[in-house]
Structures are given as structure tokens and as C-alpha cells.
């Protein structure tokens, strides 16, 4: 049977999330995580479904792509498919041809696992490498230390607080409590937690959302931010330690995060919270550099 490019529709998002969970592995290169799908769900199920592409053969899903902003496709591949030549060639054709309905004409970027054959094919077609990102991972086999600040798990009643910290942490963020409720209604959030850190005066100073991929698999921090009025006081480290503890409680084998290498402050914060730097990764891009923005 031929390789099939598909769109799952809102009723197919749970199946996509299940595949992404299954493909997560501590020993594999970092790739699109079910938490990335869960975080995108803040825009609602219809918008999320419209941003997802799948590639299948003989009824088996082999790759999932998320259009995470204009011109950026983020990919995850089944462990035994990352060097699959038929899949790689179909992916290269689909991301190169705007008529395929994956990426638009002009500038575009592809974020794929570092060992995927797709990188080789895109390089042959003239796609260059973008600015480096640094993945970091913390093993969760051992108990996690106390973060040293008050941590609250945010539920529906704290949605407005969680949203306010997000906006205060990321310039240009439009995250609202409505976005939080839309995100929390998605299936991936059943294995997720939003945490809020509070300072000595009771102010909400930092927040993070953590996403489990199931017991024994790596969990994801996406996103983590410190309120702009409370930076430089160790709250980034504290909320990151709390995130690791929450993922361990959810059964995750490790906690992982990825940040631009140029953001040396973020890299240092994660390292201070016990995360180990992994080899840098780079997107493939054509025409112009495409920078990823996350609110």
C-alpha cells in the first residue's frame, strides 16, 4: 500500500497523541512530544486538528507533523521509521511542494529528529541548518529535592492566575484563562499538570506546564516562565525542580526541555535544576532563517 498523507480531524487527535506517547524514548533524539500537541490545544480542537499532518503505510502511522506557526513543521517519527527511505522521500516531497498542503511556498522550516534520514534528503535539496537549540534532560530515577518555594497545582479556579503569569513571562503572549480551559479539555492534559510558584509575599512568580508521555517515558516541560517582575531571584530554578518532581510523580522516567542555545540564561537555569545538556539540534530551513516563537 502507498504512503498516505492525512489530516486526522478533531476526532482523530487522541489517536495521534497515543502514537506520540508510544514513540517517546529516553535514548532517542528529542522529537515532537504529546505535550507539544497538548500545549497547541490551547487554540481549540479544530485549530489543533488543522495544524496536524500524519503519514501512514498499510494503516500504520509512521510520522506526525505539527504546523507550529507559519512555515514551521515539527515532526515525530516511529522509532523504526527514522531511516525508512520510502517515508523520508515522501516527507521530503510533501514539505517541498506547497501544493501538498503541508508547508507554504517561500521560507519554511522542518524540525525533525536529529538522526532522521529526512535531514540528508533536505540537505541534498538545498535546505540549510538553522540556529542551534539545546535539549536538556534530567533523569528521574531518584527522588527530586524540595524546590524551596510554595508550589500550587493550578486547576480551573487558578486558570486566570496561570494565564497572567504566562503573559508576564513571555512578551507578546496572548494566553488567557479561556486558552487554559481549552488546553485542559484535551486528552493529553490528563497526563499533565500546571504548576505555579509563589514568592515570600504570596505573589505568583513563575509557572510551568509539564506533560507526561506515560510511565517509563520522558516527560516534557512546555512552557516554563518567570514573571518579568520577579526574575533573578532563583524562581526559574525552583519551578523547574518542581516540574521534575511533578513528572516523577506522574511516572516519567526523565524530564526534558529544549531551548534556543542563544538563550544562555534559560540553559543555565535548567542546568542549575539538575538538567544535563545534550548535543545541540538544528532545524532545516529554506530561503530564510525561520525562528521559533512560543508563548
LUMTORTI-238491 format. One record per residue (C-alpha): z, y, x; residue in one letter. Coordinates in nm, 4 decimals, decimal comma. Last residue first. Example, Ala and Ser with C-alpha at 12.3 -4.5 7.8 and 13.67 -1.06 7.14 Angstrom:
<rs>
[[0,7140 -0,1060 1,3670] 'S']
[[0,7800 -0,4500 1,2300] 'A']
</rs>
This chain:
<rs>
[[2,4040 3,1949 0,4181] 'X']
[[2,1764 3,0035 0,6484] 'X']
[[1,8922 3,1543 0,8444] 'X']
[[1,6531 2,9513 1,0528] 'X']
[[1,4225 3,1400 1,2873] 'X']
[[1,0471 3,0718 1,2764] 'X']
[[0,8700 3,1564 1,6020] 'X']
[[0,5072 3,2404 1,5374] 'X']
[[0,1704 3,0623 1,5296] 'X']
[[0,3024 2,7047 1,4945] 'X']
[[0,6558 2,5725 1,5205] 'X']
[[0,8407 2,2594 1,6295] 'X']
[[1,2191 2,2794 1,6005] 'X']
[[1,4416 2,2379 1,9029] 'X']
[[1,7424 2,0250 1,9905] 'X']
[[2,0081 2,0714 2,2574] 'X']
[[2,1855 1,7704 2,4034] 'X']
[[2,5322 1,7131 2,2518] 'X']
[[2,8370 1,9382 2,2808] 'X']
[[3,1694 1,7740 2,2040] 'X']
[[3,3846 1,9033 1,9184] 'X']
[[3,7595 1,9260 1,9776] 'X']
[[3,8353 2,2476 1,7916] 'X']
[[3,7857 2,4580 2,1066] 'X']
[[3,4332 2,3152 2,1315] 'X']
[[3,3598 2,4293 1,7772] 'X']
[[3,4762 2,7803 1,8564] 'X']
[[3,2869 2,7919 2,1862] 'X']
[[2,9603 2,6960 2,0158] 'X']
[[3,0236 2,9591 1,7483] 'X']
[[3,0858 3,2295 2,0086] 'X']
[[2,7811 3,1264 2,2104] 'X']
[[2,5479 3,1880 1,9197] 'X']
[[2,2382 3,1629 2,1414] 'X']
[[2,2634 2,7854 2,1214] 'X']
[[2,1967 2,8168 1,7491] 'X']
[[2,4438 2,5989 1,5544] 'X']
[[2,4651 2,2339 1,4550] 'X']
[[2,7702 2,0581 1,3109] 'X']
[[2,9143 1,7099 1,3206] 'X']
[[3,2317 1,5340 1,2150] 'X']
[[3,2806 1,1694 1,3026] 'X']
[[3,3500 0,8302 1,1479] 'X']
[[3,3884 0,9787 0,8010] 'X']
[[3,6423 0,8133 0,5712] 'X']
[[3,7098 1,1037 0,3342] 'X']
[[4,0454 1,1617 0,5064] 'X']
[[3,8573 1,1851 0,8368] 'X']
[[3,6297 1,4431 0,6783] 'X']
[[3,9269 1,6504 0,5681] 'X']
[[4,0851 1,6338 0,9139] 'X']
[[3,7602 1,7490 1,0778] 'X']
[[3,7383 2,0393 0,8338] 'X']
[[4,0987 2,1376 0,9071] 'X']
[[4,0140 2,1493 1,2784] 'X']
[[3,7161 2,3714 1,1943] 'X']
[[3,9342 2,5956 0,9754] 'X']
[[4,1789 2,6447 1,2634] 'X']
[[3,9139 2,7011 1,5313] 'X']
[[3,7477 2,9701 1,3234] 'X']
[[4,0872 3,1205 1,2380] 'X']
[[4,1705 3,1772 1,6033] 'X']
[[4,2420 3,5501 1,5750] 'X']
[[3,9108 3,6980 1,6922] 'X']
[[3,7754 3,7483 1,3430] 'X']
[[3,9780 3,8560 1,0434] 'X']
[[3,7849 4,1461 0,8916] 'X']
[[3,4486 3,9661 0,9201] 'X']
[[3,5816 3,6716 0,7190] 'X']
[[3,5302 3,3530 0,9198] 'X']
[[3,2505 3,1099 0,8371] 'X']
[[3,1712 2,7403 0,8183] 'X']
[[2,8663 2,6061 0,6307] 'X']
[[2,7857 2,3204 0,6366] 'X']
[[3,0249 2,0964 0,8301] 'X']
[[2,8796 1,7439 0,8202] 'X']
[[3,0153 1,3904 0,8044] 'X']
[[2,9118 1,1019 1,0284] 'X']
[[2,9204 0,7505 0,8775] 'X']
[[3,1966 0,4897 0,8599] 'X']
[[3,2889 0,5680 0,5014] 'X']
[[3,0313 0,7722 0,3091] 'X']
[[2,7946 1,0533 0,4000] 'X']
[[3,0819 1,3013 0,3799] 'X']
[[3,0168 1,6711 0,3376] 'X']
[[3,2455 1,9501 0,4519] 'X']
[[3,2420 2,3068 0,3189] 'X']
[[3,4168 2,5715 0,5242] 'X']
[[3,6170 2,8863 0,4672] 'X']
[[3,7943 3,1577 0,6624] 'X']
[[4,0397 3,4447 0,6159] 'X']
[[4,1716 3,4245 0,2585] 'X']
[[4,4596 3,6732 0,2750] 'X']
[[4,8149 3,5480 0,2303] 'X']
[[4,9724 3,7867 0,4783] 'X']
[[5,0045 3,5232 0,7516] 'X']
[[4,6394 3,4206 0,7119] 'X']
[[4,4865 3,1771 0,4654] 'X']
[[4,2208 2,9125 0,5324] 'X']
[[3,9933 2,7955 0,2505] 'X']
[[3,8471 2,4460 0,2297] 'X']
[[3,5542 2,3230 0,0216] 'X']
[[3,5385 1,9443 -0,0008] 'X']
[[3,2559 1,6928 -0,0247] 'X']
[[3,1915 1,3322 -0,1264] 'X']
[[3,1511 1,4034 -0,4997] 'X']
[[2,9642 1,7131 -0,3807] 'X']
[[2,6574 1,4999 -0,3016] 'X']
[[2,6105 1,4279 -0,6764] 'X']
[[2,5537 1,7916 -0,7718] 'X']
[[2,7867 1,9818 -1,0070] 'X']
[[2,9798 2,1291 -0,7139] 'X']
[[2,6691 2,3116 -0,5934] 'X']
[[2,6028 2,4703 -0,9317] 'X']
[[2,9699 2,5671 -0,9598] 'X']
[[2,9632 2,7256 -0,6144] 'X']
[[2,6439 2,9150 -0,6927] 'X']
[[2,8117 3,0565 -1,0031] 'X']
[[3,1079 3,1565 -0,7861] 'X']
[[2,8602 3,3627 -0,5899] 'X']
[[2,6704 3,3284 -0,2600] 'X']
[[2,4391 3,6232 -0,1946] 'X']
[[2,4841 3,6230 0,1822] 'X']
[[2,3260 3,9187 0,3595] 'X']
[[2,5741 3,9254 0,6444] 'X']
[[2,7633 3,5962 0,6588] 'X']
[[3,1435 3,5829 0,6740] 'X']
[[3,2287 3,8340 0,4026] 'X']
[[2,9827 3,6736 0,1623] 'X']
[[3,1258 3,3291 0,2281] 'X']
[[3,4822 3,4584 0,1952] 'X']
[[3,3986 3,6020 -0,1462] 'X']
[[3,2401 3,2747 -0,2596] 'X']
[[3,5483 3,0690 -0,1736] 'X']
[[3,7681 3,3231 -0,3512] 'X']
[[3,5437 3,3169 -0,6604] 'X']
[[3,5431 2,9366 -0,6625] 'X']
[[3,9227 2,9128 -0,6408] 'X']
[[3,9753 2,8061 -1,0030] 'X']
[[3,6850 2,5603 -0,9826] 'X']
[[3,8376 2,3813 -0,6838] 'X']
[[3,9032 2,5000 -0,3313] 'X']
[[4,1148 2,2783 -0,1077] 'X']
[[4,3746 2,5072 0,0462] 'X']
[[4,4679 2,5344 0,4126] 'X']
[[4,7707 2,7231 0,5439] 'X']
[[4,7439 2,7771 0,9185] 'X']
[[4,8316 2,5746 1,2283] 'X']
[[4,5334 2,3402 1,2119] 'X']
[[4,7556 2,0294 1,2400] 'X']
[[4,6039 1,7773 1,4795] 'X']
[[4,3483 1,5183 1,3718] 'X']
[[4,4348 1,1484 1,3686] 'X']
[[4,2219 0,9257 1,5961] 'X']
[[3,8897 0,7579 1,5164] 'X']
[[3,7449 1,0904 1,4052] 'X']
[[3,4998 1,1579 1,6874] 'X']
[[3,3946 1,5218 1,7014] 'X']
[[3,0255 1,6160 1,7231] 'X']
[[2,8309 1,9198 1,8312] 'X']
[[2,4593 1,9904 1,7928] 'X']
[[2,3302 2,2914 1,9875] 'X']
[[2,0107 2,4620 1,8725] 'X']
[[1,7353 2,5704 2,1077] 'X']
[[1,4693 2,8343 2,0301] 'X']
[[1,1361 2,6959 1,9105] 'X']
[[0,9048 2,4357 2,0616] 'X']
[[0,5260 2,4707 2,0359] 'X']
[[0,2803 2,3187 1,7875] 'X']
[[-0,0620 2,2816 1,9485] 'X']
[[-0,1928 1,9686 1,7767] 'X']
[[-0,0842 1,7466 2,0666] 'X']
[[0,2651 1,8934 2,0287] 'X']
[[0,2562 1,8063 1,6583] 'X']
[[0,1696 1,4453 1,7402] 'X']
[[0,4422 1,4113 2,0018] 'X']
[[0,7090 1,5640 1,7766] 'X']
[[0,6068 1,3305 1,4916] 'X']
[[0,7002 1,0328 1,7076] 'X']
[[1,0620 1,1091 1,6169] 'X']
[[1,3155 1,1020 1,9027] 'X']
[[1,4556 1,4520 1,8428] 'X']
[[1,4926 1,4029 1,4688] 'X']
[[1,2696 1,6552 1,2852] 'X']
[[1,2927 2,0297 1,2166] 'X']
[[0,9405 2,1493 1,1377] 'X']
[[0,8393 2,5145 1,1489] 'X']
[[0,5695 2,7271 0,9887] 'X']
[[0,3684 3,0416 1,0525] 'X']
[[0,0376 3,0596 0,8762] 'X']
[[-0,0620 2,8479 0,5795] 'X']
[[0,2182 2,7152 0,3641] 'X']
[[0,4119 2,3930 0,4258] 'X']
[[0,4367 2,0857 0,1991] 'X']
[[0,1786 2,1226 -0,0779] 'X']
[[-0,0934 1,9097 0,0805] 'X']
[[-0,3378 2,2033 0,0543] 'X']
[[-0,1414 2,3757 0,3306] 'X']
[[-0,2618 2,1074 0,5762] 'X']
[[-0,0523 2,0797 0,8917] 'X']
[[0,2702 1,9515 0,7351] 'X']
[[0,0857 1,6789 0,5443] 'X']
[[-0,1356 1,5668 0,8314] 'X']
[[0,1566 1,5462 1,0744] 'X']
[[0,3658 1,3542 0,8187] 'X']
[[0,0806 1,1089 0,7611] 'X']
[[0,0396 1,0584 1,1353] 'X']
[[0,4107 1,0018 1,1842] 'X']
[[0,4287 0,7559 0,8933] 'X']
[[0,1418 0,5459 1,0242] 'X']
[[0,2800 0,5585 1,3783] 'X']
[[0,6339 0,4464 1,2924] 'X']
[[0,8475 0,5833 1,5762] 'X']
[[1,1162 0,7363 1,3512] 'X']
[[1,0649 0,4644 1,0933] 'X']
[[1,3301 0,2059 1,1835] 'X']
[[1,6166 0,4534 1,1413] 'X']
[[1,4793 0,5958 0,8144] 'X']
[[1,3637 0,9531 0,8699] 'X']
[[1,5245 1,2893 0,7993] 'X']
[[1,3284 1,6126 0,7959] 'X']
[[1,3780 1,9876 0,7691] 'X']
[[1,0665 2,1801 0,6662] 'X']
[[1,0650 2,5552 0,7325] 'X']
[[0,7859 2,7865 0,6136] 'X']
[[0,9843 2,9888 0,3630] 'X']
[[1,3404 2,8557 0,3274] 'X']
[[1,4892 2,5103 0,3618] 'X']
[[1,1921 2,3073 0,2421] 'X']
[[1,3789 1,9766 0,2539] 'X']
[[1,1976 1,6661 0,3758] 'X']
[[1,2829 1,3013 0,3226] 'X']
[[1,1280 1,0105 0,5099] 'X']
[[1,0892 0,6334 0,4729] 'X']
[[1,1451 0,5714 0,1010] 'X']
[[1,0474 0,2165 0,0092] 'X']
[[0,8080 0,1514 -0,2782] 'X']
[[0,5474 -0,0132 -0,0586] 'X']
[[0,5426 0,2987 0,1582] 'X']
[[0,7293 0,6203 0,0838] 'X']
[[0,7307 0,9843 0,1950] 'X']
[[0,9560 1,2275 0,0105] 'X']
[[0,9461 1,6018 -0,0462] 'X']
[[1,2314 1,8244 -0,1649] 'X']
[[1,2206 2,2005 -0,2332] 'X']
[[1,1191 2,1725 -0,5998] 'X']
[[1,4044 1,9275 -0,6559] 'X']
[[1,6511 2,1801 -0,5185] 'X']
[[1,5133 2,4607 -0,7359] 'X']
[[1,5415 2,2420 -1,0469] 'X']
[[1,8898 2,1163 -0,9584] 'X']
[[2,0487 2,4584 -0,9063] 'X']
[[2,0420 2,7128 -0,6229] 'X']
[[2,3824 2,5922 -0,4981] 'X']
[[2,2106 2,2518 -0,4631] 'X']
[[2,0998 2,3650 -0,1163] 'X']
[[2,4509 2,2811 0,0059] 'X']
[[2,4250 1,9300 -0,1363] 'X']
[[2,0850 1,8680 0,0225] 'X']
[[2,2250 1,9783 0,3561] 'X']
[[2,5288 1,7608 0,2852] 'X']
[[2,3026 1,4602 0,2410] 'X']
[[2,2130 1,5140 0,6079] 'X']
[[1,8811 1,6190 0,7660] 'X']
[[1,8821 1,4965 1,1255] 'X']
[[2,1080 1,4592 1,4298] 'X']
[[1,9807 1,2024 1,6765] 'X']
[[2,1186 0,8516 1,6238] 'X']
[[2,4390 0,7034 1,7643] 'X']
[[2,6739 0,8366 1,4978] 'X']
[[2,4390 0,7156 1,2248] 'X']
[[2,3174 0,8725 0,8996] 'X']
[[2,0222 0,6901 0,7381] 'X']
[[2,2178 0,5384 0,4489] 'X']
[[2,3511 0,8764 0,3383] 'X']
[[2,0006 1,0267 0,3376] 'X']
[[1,8763 0,7400 0,1215] 'X']
[[2,1561 0,7950 -0,1303] 'X']
[[2,0821 1,1684 -0,1429] 'X']
[[1,7179 1,0950 -0,2246] 'X']
[[1,8170 0,8540 -0,5020] 'X']
[[2,0531 1,1158 -0,6462] 'X']
[[1,7763 1,3764 -0,6355] 'X']
[[1,5421 1,1715 -0,8537] 'X']
[[1,6378 1,3197 -1,1919] 'X']
[[1,5710 1,6710 -1,0609] 'X']
[[1,2158 1,5787 -0,9643] 'X']
[[1,1448 1,3452 -0,6738] 'X']
[[0,8339 1,5090 -0,5272] 'X']
[[0,6082 1,2601 -0,3536] 'X']
[[0,3904 1,1818 -0,0546] 'X']
[[0,2769 0,8191 -0,0571] 'X']
[[0,1781 0,6013 0,2382] 'X']
[[-0,0820 0,3512 0,1239] 'X']
[[0,0000 0,0000 0,0000] 'X']
</rs>
